[in-house]
Amino acid sequence: MVTILALAAAAGYGLSDFLGGAASRRARPLAVLAVTAPAGTAITVALALIGSAAGFGGSGTGGLGGLAWGAAAGVIGNAALIVFYAGFVAAPMSVVAPVSALVSTLLPLSVAIAQGERPGLPVVAGGLVCIAAVVLVSVAPGGSSGSRSVAERLRGAGYGVAAGVGFGLFFLFFAEAGTSAVLWPLVAVRFSGMAVALGAAAVTRTRPVWRGAGRGVLGMAIASGAADAMANICYVLATRAGLFGLVVVITSLYPGITVLLARVLLGERMRWLQRIGLALAAVGVILVTA
């Protein structure tokens, strides 16, 4: 069950990134985020109300502790996303993306091991394969960064580390938020994240995509928020069902979903490293499941 939930979370995050990225080709990323964040928040609140009425989602709100962890996760996650996008502008994507993916996986995994999690040998082997897959599928399409200057590559590594630490802390805080309840801590995650997204849009005077954008862009932004909200629920449920380190590794495979969707729906070419990464992802999932 934990593998299925973690894979569902990866699929949701990958779909969300694909839709958000597609919308960002027609509008500024912050303009898309200013719609994606409120959409995800509205869906999460609706699900929390329904879940409370049906008795699903743990014990109440999870207390002030659960809400505080959720709020912290929302702030750090959206701040990391802004740094991630800024890195794409200021440095080579082929450096920022894989470094961020590696750091965001290794940080929570290291914490899980330090806290005493001791998975079996097949799980360890599968986890290592999955980590390699995460890095490979995150390699940005297009040209190599080899022609870039050392300063540009170092700048890209810096952005990647900063974003990766933020994403890793998001996974950690998010898991803590879901220890006592599921849905209402997620509401805290969404509201705090929405505040960061809308605040950044206001500071940069970025208009949301519903002002002057096509319906297709608006629809993709809303759908991206919905996919992200569902992925959040699957991720928290997965952390409650099994080893946290295993959940993080499997969930971190979400860039592979984004790459596959771009290949199938947009006809984008995949680099040979990304193809190897997808194959390794399949092998890794089989190992950790076995």
Buried (B, 14 or more C-beta within 10 A) or exposed (E): EBBBBBBBBBBBBBBBBBBBBBBBEBBBBBBBBBBBBBBBBBBBBEBBEEBBEEEEBBEEBBBEBBBBBBBBBBBBBBBBBBBBBBBBEEBBBBBBBBBBBBBBBBBBBEBBBEEEBEBEEEBBBBBBBBBBBBBBBBBBBEEEBEEBEEEBBEBBBBBBBBBBBBBBBBBBBBBBBBBBBBBBBBBBBBBBBBBBBBEBBEEEEBBBBBEEBEEEBBBBBBBBBBBBBBBBBBBBBBBBBBBBBBBBBBBBBBBBBBBBBBBEEEEEEBBEBBBBBBBBBBBBBEBBBE
